[in-house]
Amino acid sequence: MMNHDKENNKKGMKEGGMGMRGVTRPMAEKEVRQHNQQMHGDGEQQHEGEQHGQGNDHGMMMSDDMRRQMLHMHHMQTLWVYWMIVMLGFWMVFNPLTFDYGIGTVQPSGGRSVWLTLDQRILFMKWSDIISGALLIFFGWRGLTPNRPVSLWICCFIGVWLTLAPIVFWSPTAVAYYNDTLVGALIIALTILIPGMPNMIMYMKMGPETPPGWSYNPSSWPQRWIMMVLGFFGWIVSRYLAAFQLGYLDSVWDPFFGEQSERVLNSSMSHSMPISDAGLGAIAYTFEFLMGWMGAPTRWRTMPWMVAFFGILVIPLGLVHIFLVISQPVVVGAWCTFCLLAAAIMLPMLPLEVDEVIAMGQFMKKKLQKGEKFWKIFWKGGTVESDEQDEAPAMMKFPQKPGAVYAASIWGMSFPWTLTVATLVGIVMVFAPGVLGVPIKATPADIFHLGGSLVVVVSVICMGEPIRLGRYLNILIGLIVAIAPWFLDDSPTSLNITGVVLGLAVAALSIPLGPKTQRYAGWDEYIR
């Protein structure tokens, strides 16, 4: 077998030439399948089993020696990655020595007081870059030797720190902010995205891509690409707002609300946080964008920990982000177009991610019922039997069949006319006080602003079939909007009547279930 590996390696180097330097995680997975076929001697039969999603635990039948051989071969093919880490380490060491962080310094917007003096901000950013660079050189050099996953994970967390440092230390210059955030993202990609999770070959198990009882794979690339696109544009929007709060921009352009955006970004609610809230949003979107790339289409069973962390980042933290944005007219009495855009980008990510979290949870439950240890499955994953097939088109078909790929991207979501109309009614609720001449800071206006925004949020999220049950929240919200204004002395009758009509309409529209287009195994019973 070792001779065969060497022959394959020589052949690949000869035929692939420089192209071998681009070998990444998917090719490593292909090598695992090839080794399995050669080992069992029934390649045709196994291929048929894989096509039908049979979950035989082939990976466990591979010897440790074979896995080590594959690890070394994959490491050799991706060696350029670890050299790049070392080079970026030198880049970080020399960056503060090349660009003086004390020249062109700025103060945070709105006269915000921060926890560090200007001299400390300069000093901390300088030494953060130098120390981070030195650590990247050291651990990146260690990573040049195979089977050192701890060193690579340390490099990854250094990349995470580099994305955080400019926000934590209120980077005094734009060059330090942009350099650290860009290099940090590159380091994360080079350590765990391009070559794959360190040493995963040592325990990776073959198995089905589609969860048992499901009609599609919630971890497929068509399901994930739309999340990555949304995360990327959310990153751009949040970074623009962060640049203003950090002081790199003198003003924020707002096509609809003018100077209200700056009032929101410099409000007491924003200043109550020790770091830039827009910068924190940029960090969250950075991780969401990068984590969308992480793992194979089987990550719902091979990387439960990653799906869980991604789900936490998108769902509960995403809800907090959205709620803070929609509360701006209530707390601040102003609107911010790009803040609303950032929340609008986050909103569809919630129903698009929840199905993957459910599939991961079902897999974990099955393995625990079989007596397997929670933490072992959570961190290393496993396999399961499934006869299901994913009918989603390959992502490479997007230029030829963009419609089909996009349709597969939103499997798990359907758009009942009732929830679609409820979304529109929610938007009308938000603008009704302004149309009727009610001041934005008045309590009746607050009820309509917050109630209408929540109706929109609930309606869009519940277009995700697995959480369609949540639409009943709109009944409560609709009744509050219909009844509450009548108890306020400063609420005009025209607004009260409008609230009754709109609130009862939302409540009625939230009763029908709407279409269910996919299967979700045991979760089907909760869709009602």
C-alpha positions as CSV (number, residue, x, y, z in Angstrom):
1,M,0.0,0.0,0.0
2,M,2.8,2.4,0.8
3,N,4.4,1.7,-2.6
4,H,1.1,2.3,-4.2
5,D,0.8,5.7,-2.3
6,K,4.2,6.7,-3.5
7,E,3.4,5.8,-7.1
8,N,0.2,7.8,-6.9
9,N,2.0,10.7,-5.4
10,K,4.8,10.7,-8.0
11,K,2.1,10.4,-10.7
12,G,0.2,13.3,-9.3
13,M,3.3,15.4,-9.0
14,K,4.2,14.6,-12.6
15,E,0.7,15.2,-14.0
16,G,-0.4,17.9,-11.7
17,G,2.8,19.9,-11.5
18,M,2.3,23.2,-9.8
19,G,-1.4,22.4,-9.6
20,M,-0.7,19.9,-6.7
21,R,-0.1,23.0,-4.5
22,G,-3.8,23.7,-4.7
23,V,-4.9,20.4,-3.2
24,T,-7.4,21.0,-0.4
25,R,-9.9,19.3,1.9
26,P,-12.3,17.9,-0.8
27,M,-9.4,16.1,-2.5
28,A,-8.4,14.6,0.8
29,E,-11.9,13.2,1.3
30,K,-11.7,11.7,-2.2
31,E,-8.4,10.0,-1.2
32,V,-10.1,8.5,1.8
33,R,-12.8,6.9,-0.5
34,Q,-10.1,5.6,-2.9
35,H,-8.2,4.0,0.0
36,N,-11.4,2.4,1.3
37,Q,-12.2,0.9,-2.1
38,Q,-8.6,-0.4,-2.5
39,M,-8.6,-1.8,1.0
40,H,-11.9,-3.7,0.7
41,G,-11.4,-4.9,-2.8
42,D,-15.0,-4.2,-3.8
43,G,-14.8,-0.8,-5.3
44,E,-17.8,-1.1,-7.5
45,Q,-20.1,-2.3,-4.8
46,Q,-18.9,0.3,-2.3
47,H,-19.3,3.1,-4.9
48,E,-22.9,2.0,-5.4
49,G,-23.4,2.0,-1.6
50,E,-22.1,5.5,-1.3
51,Q,-24.3,6.7,-4.2
52,H,-27.3,5.3,-2.3
53,G,-26.1,6.9,1.0
54,Q,-25.3,3.7,2.8
55,G,-23.8,4.5,6.2
56,N,-21.3,1.6,6.7
57,D,-18.6,2.8,9.0
58,H,-15.8,2.4,6.4
59,G,-13.6,5.0,8.1
60,M,-13.2,2.9,11.2
61,M,-11.9,-0.1,9.2
62,M,-8.9,1.9,8.0
63,S,-5.7,1.2,9.9
64,D,-3.9,3.9,11.8
65,D,-0.8,3.4,9.5
66,M,-2.9,4.1,6.5
67,R,-4.4,7.2,8.0
68,R,-0.9,8.5,8.9
69,Q,0.2,7.9,5.3
70,M,-2.7,9.9,4.0
71,L,-2.1,12.6,6.6
72,H,1.5,13.0,5.4
73,M,0.5,13.0,1.8
74,H,-2.1,15.6,2.3
75,H,0.3,17.7,4.4
76,M,2.9,17.6,1.6
77,Q,0.3,18.7,-0.9
78,T,-0.8,21.6,1.2
79,L,2.7,22.6,2.4
80,W,2.4,26.0,0.8
81,V,-0.3,26.9,3.3
82,Y,2.0,26.6,6.3
83,W,4.7,28.6,4.5
84,M,2.2,31.3,4.0
85,I,1.4,31.4,7.7
86,V,5.1,31.9,8.4
87,M,5.3,34.7,5.8
88,L,2.2,36.4,7.2
89,G,3.9,36.2,10.6
90,F,6.8,38.2,9.3
91,W,4.4,40.6,7.7
92,M,2.7,41.2,11.1
93,V,6.1,41.7,12.9
94,F,7.3,44.3,10.4
95,N,3.9,46.1,9.8
96,P,4.1,48.3,12.9
97,L,7.8,48.9,12.2
98,T,7.0,50.0,8.7
99,F,3.9,52.1,9.4
100,D,4.1,54.4,12.5
101,Y,0.8,53.8,14.4
102,G,1.4,57.2,16.0
103,I,1.0,59.1,12.8
104,G,-2.5,60.0,11.5
105,T,-4.2,58.9,14.7
106,V,-8.0,59.5,15.2
107,Q,-10.4,59.6,18.1
108,P,-13.7,57.6,18.2
109,S,-16.7,59.4,16.9
110,G,-19.1,61.4,19.0
111,G,-16.6,62.2,21.7
112,R,-16.8,58.7,23.0
113,S,-14.5,57.9,25.9
114,V,-12.7,54.6,25.7
115,W,-10.9,52.5,28.3
116,L,-7.4,53.3,26.9
117,T,-5.5,56.5,26.4
118,L,-4.2,57.4,22.9
119,D,-0.7,56.4,23.9
120,Q,-1.9,53.1,25.2
121,R,-3.9,52.4,22.1
122,I,-0.8,53.0,20.0
123,L,1.4,50.9,22.2
124,F,-1.1,48.0,22.6
125,M,-1.8,47.7,18.9
126,K,1.9,47.8,18.1
127,W,2.9,45.1,20.5
128,S,-0.2,43.0,19.7
129,D,0.9,42.9,16.0
130,I,4.5,42.1,16.8
131,I,3.7,39.4,19.3
132,S,1.0,37.9,17.1
133,G,3.5,37.9,14.2
134,A,6.2,36.2,16.2
135,L,3.8,33.5,17.4
136,L,2.6,32.9,13.8
137,I,6.3,32.4,12.8
138,F,6.9,30.0,15.6
139,F,3.8,27.9,15.4
140,G,3.6,28.2,11.6
141,W,7.1,26.8,11.4
142,R,6.0,23.9,13.7
143,G,3.1,23.4,11.4
144,L,5.5,22.6,8.6
145,T,5.9,19.2,10.2
146,P,2.9,16.8,9.9
147,N,0.7,15.7,12.8
148,R,0.9,18.9,14.8
149,P,-2.7,20.0,15.0
150,V,-2.3,22.0,18.3
151,S,0.2,24.4,16.5
152,L,-2.3,24.9,13.7
153,W,-5.2,25.6,16.1
154,I,-3.0,28.1,17.9
155,C,-2.4,29.9,14.6
156,C,-6.1,29.9,14.0
157,F,-6.8,31.5,17.3
158,I,-4.1,34.1,16.6
159,G,-6.1,34.9,13.5
160,V,-9.2,35.2,15.6
161,W,-7.4,37.6,17.9
162,L,-6.2,39.7,15.0
163,T,-9.8,40.3,14.0
164,L,-10.6,41.3,17.6
165,A,-7.6,43.4,18.5
166,P,-8.4,46.6,16.5
167,I,-11.9,46.7,18.1
168,V,-10.7,45.8,21.7
169,F,-7.8,48.4,21.6
170,W,-9.7,51.0,19.5
171,S,-7.1,51.0,16.8
172,P,-5.9,54.6,16.5
173,T,-5.1,54.3,12.7
174,A,-7.1,52.8,9.9
175,V,-4.0,51.0,8.5
176,A,-3.7,48.9,11.6
177,Y,-7.5,48.1,11.6
178,Y,-7.6,47.0,7.9
179,N,-4.3,45.1,8.1
180,D,-5.2,43.1,11.2
181,T,-8.8,42.2,10.1
182,L,-7.6,41.1,6.6
183,V,-4.6,39.1,7.9
184,G,-6.7,37.6,10.6
185,A,-9.3,36.4,8.1
186,L,-6.5,35.0,5.9
187,I,-4.9,33.1,8.8
188,I,-8.2,31.5,9.7
189,A,-8.7,30.4,6.1
190,L,-5.1,29.1,5.9
191,T,-5.3,27.0,9.0
192,I,-8.7,25.3,9.0
193,L,-10.6,26.2,5.8
194,I,-8.2,25.6,2.8
195,P,-6.4,22.4,4.1
196,G,-9.4,21.3,6.2
197,M,-9.6,20.9,10.0
198,P,-6.2,19.8,11.3
199,N,-5.7,16.1,11.6
200,M,-9.3,15.3,10.6
201,I,-8.0,12.5,8.4
202,M,-7.0,10.6,11.5
203,Y,-10.6,10.1,12.5
204,M,-12.8,11.1,9.6
205,K,-15.5,8.5,8.8
206,M,-17.2,7.9,5.5
207,G,-21.0,7.8,5.3
208,P,-24.1,9.5,3.8
209,E,-24.4,13.1,2.9
210,T,-28.1,13.4,3.5
211,P,-29.5,12.8,7.0
212,P,-31.8,9.8,7.4
213,G,-35.5,10.8,6.8
214,W,-34.6,14.1,5.2
215,S,-35.5,15.0,1.6
216,Y,-32.4,17.2,1.2
217,N,-29.0,17.8,2.8
218,P,-29.0,21.0,4.9
219,S,-25.2,21.1,4.8
220,S,-24.8,21.0,1.0
221,W,-22.9,23.7,-0.8
222,P,-26.0,25.1,-2.4
223,Q,-27.5,25.4,1.1
224,R,-24.4,27.2,2.4
225,W,-23.3,29.5,-0.4
226,I,-26.2,31.9,0.1
227,M,-25.3,32.1,3.8
228,M,-21.7,32.9,2.9
229,V,-22.8,35.6,0.4
230,L,-25.1,37.2,3.1
231,G,-22.3,37.0,5.7
232,F,-19.8,38.7,3.3
233,F,-22.1,41.6,2.5
234,G,-23.0,41.9,6.2
235,W,-19.3,42.1,6.9
236,I,-18.9,45.0,4.4
237,V,-21.9,47.0,5.8
238,S,-20.8,46.5,9.4
239,R,-17.2,47.4,8.6
240,Y,-18.4,50.7,7.1
241,L,-20.3,51.6,10.2
242,A,-17.4,50.5,12.4
243,A,-15.0,52.7,10.5
244,F,-17.2,55.7,11.5
245,Q,-17.4,54.7,15.1
246,L,-13.7,54.1,15.3
247,G,-13.1,57.6,13.8
248,Y,-11.7,56.7,10.4
249,L,-14.7,58.4,8.7
250,D,-16.0,61.9,9.5
251,S,-19.6,61.1,8.6
252,V,-21.9,58.3,7.5
253,W,-23.9,58.5,4.2
254,D,-27.6,57.8,4.7
255,P,-29.9,58.0,1.6
256,F,-33.1,58.1,3.6
257,F,-32.6,59.4,7.2
258,G,-29.7,61.8,6.8
259,E,-28.0,62.7,10.0
260,Q,-30.2,60.3,12.0
261,S,-27.7,57.5,11.3
262,E,-25.0,59.4,13.2
263,R,-27.3,60.0,16.1
264,V,-27.9,56.2,16.3
265,L,-24.2,55.3,16.0
266,N,-23.3,57.9,18.7
267,S,-26.3,57.3,20.9
268,S,-26.1,56.5,24.6
269,M,-27.2,53.0,23.8
270,S,-24.2,52.6,21.5
271,H,-21.8,54.3,23.9
272,S,-22.8,52.1,26.8
273,M,-20.8,49.3,25.2
274,P,-17.0,49.2,26.0
275,I,-16.3,48.5,22.3
276,S,-17.8,49.6,19.0
277,D,-21.1,47.8,18.5
278,A,-20.7,48.1,14.8
279,G,-17.2,46.6,15.1
280,L,-18.6,43.8,17.1
281,G,-21.1,43.2,14.3
282,A,-18.3,43.2,11.7
283,I,-16.5,40.5,13.8
284,A,-19.6,38.4,14.0
285,Y,-20.2,38.6,10.2
286,T,-16.5,37.8,9.6
287,F,-16.9,34.5,11.5
288,E,-20.2,33.7,9.9
289,F,-18.7,34.2,6.4
290,L,-15.7,32.1,7.2
291,M,-17.6,29.3,9.1
292,G,-19.9,28.9,6.1
293,W,-16.8,27.5,4.2
294,M,-15.8,25.1,7.0
295,G,-16.4,21.4,6.6
296,A,-17.7,19.1,3.9
297,P,-21.4,18.6,2.9
298,T,-21.5,16.0,5.7
299,R,-20.6,18.4,8.5
300,W,-24.0,17.9,10.2
301,R,-22.5,14.5,11.3
302,T,-18.7,15.0,11.0
303,M,-18.4,18.4,12.8
304,P,-21.3,18.8,15.2
305,W,-19.3,21.3,17.3
306,M,-18.9,23.6,14.3
307,V,-22.6,23.4,13.4
308,A,-23.5,24.1,17.0
309,F,-21.2,27.2,17.2
310,F,-22.3,28.4,13.8
311,G,-25.9,28.0,14.9
312,I,-25.3,30.0,18.1
313,L,-23.6,32.8,16.2
314,V,-26.4,33.0,13.7
315,I,-29.6,32.3,15.7
316,P,-29.5,33.6,19.3
317,L,-26.8,36.3,18.6
318,G,-28.5,37.2,15.3
319,L,-31.8,37.7,17.1
320,V,-30.1,40.0,19.7
321,H,-28.5,42.0,16.8
322,I,-31.9,42.3,15.0
323,F,-33.7,43.3,18.2
324,L,-31.1,46.0,19.0
325,V,-31.6,47.5,15.5
326,I,-35.4,47.5,15.5
327,S,-35.4,49.1,19.0
328,Q,-33.5,52.2,17.7
329,P,-36.6,54.3,17.0
330,V,-37.9,53.5,20.5
331,V,-34.7,54.1,22.4
332,V,-32.9,56.7,20.3
333,G,-35.8,58.2,18.3
334,A,-34.0,57.9,15.0
335,W,-33.4,55.5,12.1
336,C,-30.1,54.3,10.5
337,T,-30.3,52.9,6.9
338,F,-27.2,50.8,7.0
339,C,-28.0,49.5,10.5
340,L,-31.4,48.3,9.1
341,L,-29.5,46.8,6.1
342,A,-27.2,44.9,8.4
343,A,-30.3,43.5,10.3
344,A,-32.0,42.7,7.0
345,I,-29.0,40.7,5.9
346,M,-29.0,38.8,9.1
347,L,-32.8,38.0,9.1
348,P,-32.9,35.4,6.3
349,M,-29.8,33.7,7.7
350,L,-31.8,32.4,10.7
351,P,-34.3,30.2,8.9
352,L,-31.6,29.1,6.5
353,E,-29.4,27.8,9.3
354,V,-31.9,26.3,11.7
355,D,-32.4,23.1,9.6
356,E,-28.7,22.3,9.7
357,V,-28.8,22.6,13.5
358,I,-31.8,20.3,13.7
359,A,-30.1,17.7,11.5
360,M,-27.0,17.8,13.7
361,G,-29.2,17.5,16.9
362,Q,-31.0,14.5,15.5
363,F,-27.7,12.8,14.6
364,M,-26.3,13.5,18.1
365,K,-29.5,12.0,19.7
366,K,-29.2,8.9,17.6
367,K,-25.6,8.3,18.6
368,L,-26.3,9.0,22.3
369,Q,-29.2,6.5,22.2
370,K,-26.7,3.9,21.0
371,G,-24.5,4.5,24.1
372,E,-21.8,6.6,22.5
373,K,-20.1,9.3,24.5
374,F,-21.4,12.9,24.0
375,W,-18.1,14.8,23.8
376,K,-16.5,12.3,21.5
377,I,-19.3,12.6,19.0
378,F,-19.6,16.3,19.5
379,W,-15.9,17.0,18.7
380,K,-15.1,14.2,16.3
381,G,-18.5,13.3,14.7
382,G,-19.3,9.9,13.3
383,T,-21.5,8.1,10.8
384,V,-25.0,6.9,10.5
385,E,-27.0,4.8,8.0
386,S,-29.2,6.6,5.5
387,D,-30.7,5.7,2.1
388,E,-31.6,9.3,1.3
389,Q,-30.1,11.1,-1.7
390,D,-29.6,14.8,-2.1
391,E,-31.1,16.1,-5.4
392,A,-29.4,19.5,-5.2
393,P,-27.4,20.4,-8.3
394,A,-23.6,20.9,-7.9
395,M,-22.4,24.4,-7.2
396,M,-20.3,24.3,-10.4
397,K,-23.6,24.3,-12.3
398,F,-24.4,27.8,-11.1
399,P,-23.3,29.6,-14.3
400,Q,-25.4,27.3,-16.4
401,K,-28.3,26.7,-14.0
402,P,-28.5,29.7,-11.6
403,G,-32.2,29.2,-11.0
404,A,-31.9,25.5,-10.0
405,V,-29.0,26.2,-7.7
406,Y,-30.8,29.1,-6.1
407,A,-33.9,27.0,-5.6
408,A,-31.9,24.3,-3.9
409,S,-30.3,27.0,-1.7
410,I,-33.6,27.8,0.0
411,W,-34.9,24.3,0.4
412,G,-36.4,24.2,3.8
413,M,-38.1,27.6,3.3
414,S,-41.5,28.1,1.7
415,F,-43.4,31.4,1.3
416,P,-47.0,31.1,2.3
417,W,-49.1,34.0,1.0
418,T,-50.3,34.5,4.6
419,L,-46.9,35.1,6.0
420,T,-45.9,37.2,2.9
421,V,-48.9,39.5,3.5
422,A,-48.2,39.6,7.2
423,T,-44.7,40.8,6.4
424,L,-46.1,43.6,4.3
425,V,-48.7,44.5,7.0
426,G,-45.8,44.7,9.5
427,I,-44.0,47.2,7.3
428,V,-47.2,49.2,7.1
429,M,-47.4,49.2,10.9
430,V,-43.9,50.7,11.1
431,F,-44.7,53.6,8.9
432,A,-48.3,54.2,10.0
433,P,-47.5,56.7,12.8
434,G,-45.4,58.8,10.5
435,V,-48.1,58.9,7.8
436,L,-50.7,59.8,10.5
437,G,-48.5,62.6,11.9
438,V,-47.7,60.9,15.2
439,P,-44.2,62.0,16.6
440,I,-41.6,59.3,16.4
441,K,-40.8,59.5,20.1
442,A,-44.4,59.2,21.2
443,T,-45.4,56.0,23.0
444,P,-48.1,55.1,20.5
445,A,-45.5,55.3,17.7
446,D,-43.2,53.1,19.7
447,I,-45.9,50.4,19.9
448,F,-46.3,50.5,16.1
449,H,-42.6,50.7,15.4
450,L,-41.6,47.8,17.6
451,G,-44.7,45.7,16.9
452,G,-44.5,46.1,13.2
453,S,-40.8,45.3,13.2
454,L,-41.4,42.2,15.3
455,V,-44.1,41.1,12.9
456,V,-41.7,41.3,10.0
457,V,-39.0,39.4,11.9
458,V,-41.4,36.6,13.0
459,S,-43.0,36.3,9.6
460,V,-39.7,36.0,7.7
461,I,-38.1,33.6,10.2
462,C,-41.2,31.3,10.2
463,M,-41.0,31.0,6.4
464,G,-38.5,28.4,7.5
465,E,-40.6,25.2,7.6
466,P,-38.9,23.7,10.6
467,I,-39.9,26.7,12.8
468,R,-43.3,27.4,11.2
469,L,-44.8,26.9,14.6
470,G,-43.4,30.2,15.7
471,R,-45.9,32.1,13.6
472,Y,-48.3,32.1,16.5
473,L,-46.2,34.8,18.2
474,N,-47.6,37.1,15.6
475,I,-51.1,36.6,17.0
476,L,-49.9,38.0,20.4
477,I,-48.1,40.9,18.7
478,G,-51.1,41.7,16.5
479,L,-53.4,41.8,19.5
480,I,-51.1,44.1,21.4
481,V,-51.0,46.5,18.5
482,A,-54.8,46.3,18.2
483,I,-55.5,46.9,21.9
484,A,-52.7,48.8,23.6
485,P,-53.0,52.2,21.9
486,W,-56.6,52.6,23.2
487,F,-55.2,52.8,26.8
488,L,-52.9,55.8,25.9
489,D,-54.2,59.3,26.3
490,D,-51.9,60.7,23.5
491,S,-52.9,58.2,20.9
492,P,-55.2,59.6,18.2
493,T,-58.3,57.7,17.2
494,S,-57.1,57.4,13.6
495,L,-54.0,55.5,14.8
496,N,-56.1,53.4,17.2
497,I,-58.5,52.3,14.4
498,T,-55.5,51.6,12.2
499,G,-54.0,49.5,14.9
500,V,-57.2,47.4,15.2
501,V,-57.3,46.7,11.5
502,L,-53.6,45.9,11.1
503,G,-53.3,44.0,14.3
504,L,-56.3,41.7,13.7
505,A,-55.1,41.2,10.1
506,V,-51.7,40.0,11.4
507,A,-53.4,37.7,13.9
508,A,-55.7,36.1,11.3
509,L,-52.9,35.7,8.8
510,S,-50.8,33.8,11.4
511,I,-53.3,31.0,11.9
512,P,-52.9,28.9,8.6
513,L,-49.9,26.6,8.5
514,G,-49.0,27.1,4.8
515,P,-47.2,24.6,2.5
516,K,-44.7,22.1,3.7
517,T,-42.4,21.1,0.9
518,Q,-39.6,19.0,2.5
519,R,-39.2,16.1,4.9
520,Y,-37.3,16.5,8.2
521,A,-37.4,13.0,9.8
522,G,-38.7,13.2,13.4
523,W,-39.0,17.0,13.3
524,D,-42.0,16.7,10.9
525,E,-44.3,16.3,13.9
526,Y,-43.4,19.8,15.2
527,I,-44.4,21.5,11.9
528,R,-48.0,22.3,12.5
